[in-house]
Amino acid sequence: MVGVLQFFTVLNLAETQYPGYSTSTNTLSELGGSIPLMEPSSTIFNLSLIIMGILTIAAVYFILKSGGCRLFSACLLLFAISIIGIGTFPIYAGEIHSFFTTITLIAGVLAVIFSYRLGLNIPMVMVSLVVGFTALITLLLIFLWGLESSNPLIALLGKGGLQRFVMYPGMLYLIALGGYLTSRGEDWVRLRFSKGYF
């Protein structure tokens, strides 16, 4: 939850530091590795990705330690590692960046879909399935039609807009999921106050 929240905050900051940046025509990756580099946009964006990846790995550890689903955790871990890969190897790194981006998109979508195995309530399960399958269908259409201007989705949204259409709903869902999982634990602060521990 914290990792994705800081990412969205830093993303807005990075966009303001990139002259002429367009959320429709420019991809997220261009913030971190356009040529020539746009500083401080690239540094803050890449550091934010790495921080999000590290915090997500920590979340996976705690989810597994509390008995969470291994399938969901594996997808989320792959997502986290790939996010770190994107921040470490920006767009100018070429194929390795494209590899990490593809894995991030696929693993992120699968993590959203498989989150229902965490024992969520019915509304959260419904949201996860709607968000996950919408992103999955969009992702499949991208693989089918490619990233050329002939792709009707790119003609409608632009490359940057299409990438955000796949990424943002899933990442916003991860914020909601983090809040949901956090609220399921014992409120130790309230218990300590009520039992006179402070």
ChimeraX attribute file (.defattr): number of C-alpha atoms within 10 A of each C-alpha:
attribute: neighborCount
match mode: 1-to-1
recipient: residues
	/A:1	22
	/A:2	15
	/A:3	20
	/A:4	22
	/A:5	15
	/A:6	14
	/A:7	22
	/A:8	16
	/A:9	11
	/A:10	19
	/A:11	20
	/A:12	12
	/A:13	15
	/A:14	24
	/A:15	18
	/A:16	12
	/A:17	17
	/A:18	19
	/A:19	9
	/A:20	9
	/A:21	15
	/A:22	14
	/A:23	17
	/A:24	16
	/A:25	14
	/A:26	17
	/A:27	19
	/A:28	21
	/A:29	21
	/A:30	20
	/A:31	26
	/A:32	30
	/A:33	23
	/A:34	17
	/A:35	9
	/A:36	7
	/A:37	15
	/A:38	17
	/A:39	16
	/A:40	14
	/A:41	24
	/A:42	23
	/A:43	16
	/A:44	19
	/A:45	27
	/A:46	27
	/A:47	17
	/A:48	25
	/A:49	26
	/A:50	22
	/A:51	21
	/A:52	24
	/A:53	26
	/A:54	18
	/A:55	17
	/A:56	23
	/A:57	19
	/A:58	13
	/A:59	20
	/A:60	22
	/A:61	14
	/A:62	13
	/A:63	17
	/A:64	14
	/A:65	9
	/A:66	9
	/A:67	9
	/A:68	17
	/A:69	17
	/A:70	15
	/A:71	15
	/A:72	24
	/A:73	22
	/A:74	16
	/A:75	23
	/A:76	27
	/A:77	24
	/A:78	22
	/A:79	27
	/A:80	28
	/A:81	19
	/A:82	25
	/A:83	27
	/A:84	22
	/A:85	23
	/A:86	26
	/A:87	26
	/A:88	16
	/A:89	19
	/A:90	22
	/A:91	22
	/A:92	17
	/A:93	12
	/A:94	10
	/A:95	11
	/A:96	15
	/A:97	20
	/A:98	18
	/A:99	13
	/A:100	21
	/A:101	20
	/A:102	15
	/A:103	20
	/A:104	25
	/A:105	21
	/A:106	17
	/A:107	21
	/A:108	29
	/A:109	29
	/A:110	23
	/A:111	24
	/A:112	28
	/A:113	24
	/A:114	21
	/A:115	24
	/A:116	19
	/A:117	13
	/A:118	18
	/A:119	12
	/A:120	15
	/A:121	10
	/A:122	10
	/A:123	8
	/A:124	17
	/A:125	19
	/A:126	14
	/A:127	15
	/A:128	25
	/A:129	18
	/A:130	15
	/A:131	21
	/A:132	24
	/A:133	16
	/A:134	16
	/A:135	25
	/A:136	20
	/A:137	13
	/A:138	17
	/A:139	21
	/A:140	12
	/A:141	15
	/A:142	19
	/A:143	10
	/A:144	10
	/A:145	15
	/A:146	13
	/A:147	16
	/A:148	13
	/A:149	13
	/A:150	10
	/A:151	16
	/A:152	14
	/A:153	19
	/A:154	21
	/A:155	12
	/A:156	12
	/A:157	16
	/A:158	22
	/A:159	22
	/A:160	18
	/A:161	20
	/A:162	22
	/A:163	22
	/A:164	18
	/A:165	16
	/A:166	22
	/A:167	18
	/A:168	14
	/A:169	19
	/A:170	24
	/A:171	21
	/A:172	16
	/A:173	19
	/A:174	23
	/A:175	16
	/A:176	14
	/A:177	19
	/A:178	16
	/A:179	13
	/A:180	15
	/A:181	14
	/A:182	12
	/A:183	10
	/A:184	8
	/A:185	8
	/A:186	9
	/A:187	10
	/A:188	9
	/A:189	11
	/A:190	11
	/A:191	11
	/A:192	11
	/A:193	10
	/A:194	10
	/A:195	9
	/A:196	8
	/A:197	9
	/A:198	7
